[in-house]
Amino acid sequence: MVAPGARARGWAAATKMAQRRRHAEGAKGPRILSPRASRAGALWPYCEKRCSYCNFNKYVPRGVEEAAMRSCLVTEAQTLLGLSGVRRVDSVFFGGGTPSLASPNTVAAVLEAVDRAAHLPADSEVTLEANPTSAPGSRLALASVLYLALSPQSLDDKELQLLGRTHTASDALQTLAEARRLFPGRVSVDLMLGLPAQKSGPWLRQLQELLGYCDDHISLYQLTLERGTALFTQVQRGTLPAPDPEVAAEMYQEGRTVLREAGFRQYEVSNFARNGALSTHNWTYWQCGQYLGVGPGAHGRFVPQGAGGHTREARIQTLEPDNWMKEVTLFGHGTRKRVPLGELELLEEVLAMGLRTDVGITHQHWQRFASQLSLWDVFGSSQEVKALLVQGLLLLDHRGLRCSWEGLAVLDSLLLTLLPRLQEAWLQSAPSPGQGG
């Protein structure tokens, strides 16, 4: 059995990994995934106000030269699409920052640029992140998007004030109603848990209320206190109580039970969908598809043209918007850092990201990245892994390796066992010096 404290720590760590994922894919920047049939996106790095919990790459400017930002987003998207050899884009995700603050002209310009550089089918998944107070119906209706990702975070006005949000619970519900009118069946919402002094009962009532208004996709994210944020400072100084990980674990467990009873499938640690409303964009990310980060501070993973088709790179774009725009103007893109990924690093990503989903890692998917080392080779004989199988937290069978419903809640704790075993197996399979291979 896994002790309650371990469950709480596992959920807290797993959720922090989810928020780091959001850094890379949305809040820190958009992404273009998979080189031939790919995902694409663009970042709008500006916000009206920095929330008290946020340490993402966001800026609150006095004024924004939107035409210049638009031009650079278009240029970098075209440059990186060309560099990656992408020929088809299946989804476009506009992240931020607060991309709903950008004009519809900017959204349209990026879509047109992607279509010129690579084919953009009419049924591509086009998604825009929005805060409730920055998404008036007139703007949304003209934004040329098909899906909307709203971030109310809470339906309690005191909690919203604590988080530094600029909207009220009433604002959130009004915007959600308008969004559902414009995008029926295609609106996703975020709800945060684990705030200082937050209790499970009132939070569950928020979730139940949200179920009366929401569409078919909900994300549950636990607050993590990050250095440099106002909330972190308040907790460090003792003016706010530290969030209770046991209470957060209880919220998560009860929340996912409520969602399951409401017909939602937990298809990823923090994401729930019904009626087939999964985010295909993020699904490809969890499957370790290649992706390009476009915009200030964006992260990417892809194999550049001319690299022999083997070396996958991790790329980070310049953080500061002004410096990023100067680099894009000079070089066509603002890539600040390029790091080649070794085979073991890639396998670690495949393991950690794939197990976030309810499908897990199939044998066929694993073999795409490790043709000489099967899942059975890595995990089949490990006594520690067998113990996790007996506990019902993991499954290893003819389909592949995956977490059970209970195991998803403590994924990060499971990875403490699985990652060292992968590293050991990979080192044992690697040829000795002088053997070649």
Salt bridges, closest charged atoms under 4 A:
GLU25 OE2 - ARG21 NH1 2.06
GLU25 OE2 - ARG31 NH2 3.82
GLU66 OE2 - ARG70 NH2 3.85
ASP90 OD2 - ARG39 NH1 3.45
ASP90 OD1 - ARG88 NE 2.64
GLU178 OE2 - ARG181 NH2 2.66
ASP190 OD2 - ARG22 NH2 2.87
ASP215 OD1 - ARG180 NE 3.53
ASP216 OD1 - ARG274 NE 2.86
GLU268 OE2 - ARG21 NE 3.96
GLU268 OE2 - ARG356 NE 2.51
GLU313 OE1 - ARG315 NE 3.00
GLU313 OE2 - ARG338 NH2 2.85
GLU327 OE2 - ARG336 NH2 2.77
GLU349 OE2 - ARG301 NH2 2.75
ASP358 OD2 - ARG265 NE 2.65
ASP397 OD2 - ARG402 NH2 2.83
GLU424 OE2 - ARG421 NH1 3.35
